[in-house]
Amino acid sequence: MILWGIGFATQDTLLKAVVAGMLPEGRRNLAFGLFYAGYGVGWLVGSTATGLLYDRSVPAVIAFSMVAQGAALVVFIFARRAERVERARWK
């Protein structure tokens, strides 16, 4: 639990800083609302899927987790590229 708390506190702080740094001040409220709505839905879906899979097979939970992390990595890479293109456009 201690490690989870440290990870969550670190992640939450960093995510707020990243979202705040990407948008002008007037649009941050909407961005935070959309971000945390998506975050909450993702957490709910992931926890539900993990719980249902755990009842059936632990290797299925591991496979699901690996696929979800891989998908998140792909989204991260595309978002990073889009951010670089956007920053280049503003220079």
C-alpha positions in Angstrom: 0.0 0.0 0.0 2.8 2.4 0.8 4.4 1.9 -2.7 1.0 2.4 -4.3 0.5 5.6 -2.4 3.9 6.9 -3.4 3.3 6.0 -7.0 -0.2 7.6 -7.0 1.0 10.8 -5.4 3.8 11.1 -7.8 1.7 10.4 -10.8 -1.1 12.7 -9.8 1.3 15.6 -9.2 3.1 15.1 -12.5 -0.1 14.7 -14.5 -1.5 18.0 -13.1 1.7 19.7 -14.1 1.7 18.3 -17.6 -1.9 19.2 -18.3 -1.4 22.7 -16.8 1.7 23.2 -18.9 0.0 22.2 -22.2 -2.9 24.6 -22.2 -3.5 28.3 -21.7 -4.9 29.4 -18.4 -8.4 29.9 -19.6 -8.8 26.3 -20.9 -7.3 24.4 -18.0 -10.6 23.8 -16.2 -12.1 22.0 -19.1 -8.9 20.1 -19.7 -8.7 18.9 -16.1 -12.4 17.9 -16.1 -12.0 15.9 -19.3 -8.7 14.4 -18.3 -10.0 13.2 -14.9 -13.3 12.0 -16.3 -11.3 9.8 -18.8 -8.9 8.8 -16.0 -11.8 7.7 -13.8 -13.6 5.8 -16.5 -10.3 4.1 -17.5 -9.7 3.1 -13.8 -13.2 1.7 -13.5 -13.0 -0.3 -16.7 -9.6 -1.6 -15.9 -10.4 -2.5 -12.4 -13.6 -4.3 -13.4 -11.9 -6.2 -16.2 -9.0 -7.2 -13.9 -11.4 -8.4 -11.2 -13.5 -10.4 -13.7 -10.4 -12.0 -15.3 -8.9 -12.7 -11.8 -11.8 -15.0 -11.1 -11.1 -17.0 -14.2 -7.3 -17.0 -14.7 -4.3 -15.1 -13.2 -2.4 -15.4 -16.5 -5.3 -13.7 -18.2 -4.9 -10.8 -15.8 -1.2 -10.6 -16.6 -2.0 -10.7 -20.4 -4.7 -8.0 -20.0 -2.3 -5.8 -18.0 0.5 -6.2 -20.6 -1.9 -5.4 -23.5 -3.3 -2.4 -21.7 0.2 -1.1 -20.9 1.3 -1.6 -24.6 -1.8 0.3 -25.8 -1.0 3.1 -23.4 2.6 3.2 -24.7 1.3 3.6 -28.3 -1.1 6.4 -27.2 1.8 8.1 -25.4 4.1 7.9 -28.4 1.4 9.4 -30.7 0.6 12.1 -28.2 4.3 13.0 -27.8 4.7 13.2 -31.6 1.6 15.4 -31.9 3.0 17.7 -29.1 6.3 18.1 -30.9 4.5 19.0 -34.2 2.4 21.5 -32.3 5.4 23.1 -30.6 7.3 23.3 -33.9 4.3 25.1 -35.4 4.3 27.7 -32.7 8.1 28.5 -33.1 
